Amino acid sequence: MLNPEASPSAPPVPPPTSQETPADVDEELPHMTPTLEEFAKLPLWDFDKSWLFIQNHRDVVVPGASDALLVSAFRAQRAGKSKPAKQCVHQSLILQYGEKLGKDGVQLFFRRCVFLSRTLRFVLC
């Protein structure tokens, strides 16, 4: 018995019913814009390209963009497409990190990453 203190005379509680269909749930999820789809295709760890893309497409840095990229990553991984899934997660994390750094966070993030990337290339080469 799972709950020995429960009264055997109490009527069973029916499971909650949901009137939502899978299509309704899908409508609630953030959607990829054509610009976000392009952004998601950028190579992993290429911060220069990501920064240039964001500078030329400010509509990438909007509320919900990071979530849309994560939904797209989930769908890609579920379809067995791990490379696009990783790219979506990578680009989503860039947007999230920038958001966490504040008002000019995206610019600050790229200044640090691009500078560090170039410094490491100089030191290692």
QUIWO-V467899 format. One record per residue. SS is DSSP state (alpha for helix, beta for strand, coil for the rest). D_LAST is the distance of its C-alpha to the last C-alpha in Angstrom with 1 decimal. Layout:
<<SS D_LAST> <SS D_LAST>>
This chain:
<<coil 67.4> <coil 64.4> <coil 66.2> <coil 69.4> <coil 70.4> <coil 70.6> <coil 74.1> <coil 75.1> <coil 77.3> <coil 74.5> <coil 73.7> <coil 70.3> <coil 67.7> <coil 66.6> <coil 62.9> <coil 61.6> <coil 61.8> <coil 59.3> <coil 60.3> <coil 56.7> <coil 55.7> <alpha 52.2> <alpha 52.2> <alpha 53.1> <alpha 50.2> <alpha 47.8> <alpha 49.0> <alpha 48.2> <coil 44.5> <coil 42.0> <coil 41.3> <coil 38.3> <coil 38.6> <alpha 37.2> <alpha 34.5> <alpha 33.5> <alpha 33.5> <alpha 31.0> <alpha 28.8> <alpha 29.0> <coil 27.5> <coil 24.2> <coil 21.2> <coil 20.3> <coil 17.6> <coil 17.4> <alpha 18.5> <alpha 18.2> <alpha 20.7> <alpha 22.9> <alpha 23.2> <alpha 24.1> <alpha 26.6> <alpha 28.2> <alpha 28.5> <alpha 30.3> <coil 32.3> <alpha 33.6> <alpha 36.0> <alpha 33.2> <coil 33.5> <coil 37.1> <coil 39.0> <coil 39.0> <alpha 35.9> <alpha 34.0> <alpha 37.0> <alpha 37.4> <alpha 33.8> <alpha 34.7> <alpha 37.9> <alpha 36.2> <alpha 33.7> <alpha 36.8> <alpha 38.5> <alpha 35.6> <alpha 35.1> <alpha 38.9> <coil 38.8> <coil 36.2> <coil 33.3> <alpha 30.6> <alpha 27.7> <alpha 29.6> <alpha 30.7> <alpha 27.3> <alpha 26.3> <alpha 29.5> <alpha 28.9> <alpha 25.4> <alpha 26.7> <alpha 29.8> <alpha 27.8> <alpha 26.0> <alpha 29.4> <alpha 30.9> <alpha 28.3> <alpha 28.8> <alpha 32.5> <alpha 32.5> <coil 30.8> <coil 33.8> <coil 34.9> <coil 31.6> <alpha 29.7> <alpha 27.8> <alpha 26.5> <alpha 25.6> <alpha 23.9> <alpha 21.7> <alpha 21.0> <alpha 19.7> <alpha 17.8> <alpha 16.2> <alpha 15.3> <alpha 13.9> <alpha 12.0> <alpha 10.4> <alpha 10.0> <alpha 8.2> <alpha 5.8> <alpha 5.5> <alpha 5.7> <alpha 3.8> <coil 0.0>>
